[in-house]
């Protein structure tokens, strides 16, 4: 009698574990998908922040390039024998 009870409880336990395992696996998959979505969102916006930061520096970089270009033009004109501009 006791052996039958143990075997019955064993099968019940296995059934519960299988059902809970499937439920937990689906839940885990949903959580992983949500984490992947959040990660993609964050990555996209961090890249956008870098791009915006670069654009805000555009004026300063343009001015720095213009100064370097003018210095190059002056030195090139002097070495080639032309009058400075």
C-alpha positions in Angstrom: 0.0 0.0 0.0 2.8 2.4 0.9 4.7 1.6 -2.3 1.6 2.4 -4.4 1.3 5.8 -2.6 5.0 6.6 -3.2 4.7 5.6 -6.9 1.5 7.8 -7.2 3.2 10.7 -5.6 6.3 10.3 -7.8 4.1 10.5 -11.0 2.2 13.5 -9.6 5.5 15.2 -8.8 6.9 14.5 -12.3 3.7 15.9 -13.9 3.9 19.0 -11.8 7.5 19.5 -12.6 6.9 19.1 -16.4 4.0 21.6 -16.3 5.9 24.1 -14.2 9.0 23.6 -16.4 7.1 24.6 -19.5 5.5 27.6 -17.8 8.8 28.8 -16.5 10.5 28.3 -19.9 7.9 30.4 -21.6 8.1 33.1 -18.9 11.9 33.1 -19.2 11.7 33.4 -23.0 9.4 36.4 -22.7 11.7 38.1 -20.2 14.7 37.5 -22.5 12.8 39.0 -25.4 12.0 42.1 -23.3 15.6 42.4 -22.3 16.7 42.2 -25.9 14.2 44.9 -26.9 15.4 47.2 -24.1 19.0 46.6 -25.0 18.4 47.4 -28.7 16.5 50.6 -27.6 19.4 51.7 -25.3 22.0 50.9 -28.0 20.1 52.9 -30.6 19.7 55.9 -28.4 23.3 55.9 -27.1 24.4 55.9 -30.8 22.0 58.8 -31.4 23.4 60.7 -28.5 26.9 60.3 -29.9 25.7 61.5 -33.3 23.9 64.5 -31.7 27.0 65.4 -29.6 29.1 65.3 -32.8 26.6 67.6 -34.6 26.7 70.1 -31.7 30.5 70.3 -32.2 30.1 70.8 -35.9 30.6 74.6 -35.7 33.7 74.4 -33.6 35.2 71.7 -35.8 34.4 73.7 -38.9 36.1 76.7 -37.4 39.1 74.7 -36.4 39.4 73.2 -39.9 39.1 76.6 -41.4 41.9 77.9 -39.3 44.1 74.9 -40.2 43.2 75.3 -43.8 44.1 79.0 -43.8 47.4 78.3 -42.1 48.2 75.7 -44.7 47.2 78.0 -47.5 49.4 80.8 -46.1 52.4 78.5 -45.7 51.9 77.0 -49.2 51.7 80.5 -50.7 54.9 81.6 -49.0 56.9 78.5 -50.0 55.7 78.8 -53.6 56.8 82.4 -53.8 53.3 83.9 -53.9 52.2 86.7 -51.7 50.2 85.8 -48.6 46.5 86.2 -48.9 
